[in-house]
């Protein structure tokens, strides 16, 4: 189920979405994933004992693993709705977690800031 489908289906309980915040990964994550992909693929391509078909197959598998990893890293979402907060993964088969505003006790939330910006 998509995030939009979940919001439509639970619209009576949570209200209309007011803001959607997605967790995006930085350029360092992308560069790291590409470097890891190139290093692993390069090891197979430079190995003389492995044939060209096996090397290309391993490269395709590493590419698939890299893409799946990046998609899963970018999947967290926070949706602020009229009567609830929706937290969770936007691109997996798990449904998001709903926290109604009446479940939140005053003073129980603490702002978290990054130490390095």
C-alpha positions, -999 to +999 in steps of 0.1 A: +000+000+000+013+034-008+015+063+016-012+083-003-035+052-002-029+049+036-037+085+041-069+083+020-080+051+037-075+065+073-086+101+065-116+099+089-094+091+118-063+112+111-077+141+091-062+158+061-024+159+058-010+193+066+027+186+059+048+157+047+084+154+057+106+128+040+139+116+052+164+122+024+200+109+024+229+132+017+254+132-011+279+114+012+256+084+013+253+083-025+290+087-030+296+059-004+272+036-022+287+042-056+323+038-042+313+005-026+296-007-058+327+002-079+351-014-054+331-047-052+326-048-090+362-039-096+374-069-076+353-092-097+363-076-130+400-077-121+400-113-109+415-134-137+400-166-124+364-153-129+350-154-164+335-123-181+299-137-177+304-143-140+319-108-136+290-091-153+265-112-133+282-102-101+282-065-112+245-067-119+238-082-085+259-056-068+240-028-087+207-043-077+218-045-040+230-009-041+198+004-056+176-015-031+197-002-002+194+034-014+156+030-019+152+016+016+173+043+032+151+070+017+119+055+028+112+072+062+083+097+063+066+120+089+032+132+080+015+159+102-022+156+099-052+174+115-057+149+143-026+127+142+011+121+133+019+094+108+054+079+111+071+051+092+083+037+060+068+051+028+082+025+003+080-009+021+051-033+027+048-022+064+020+002+071+029+035+088+025+040+126-003+065+136+000+086+168-032+105+176-026+139+193-047+129+223-022+101+230+007+126+234+012+138+270+023+174+275+060+175+282+067+140+269+082+152+236+118+164+235+133+183+207+164+166+192+190+187+174+219+175+154+253+180+170+269+187+136+252+209+110 
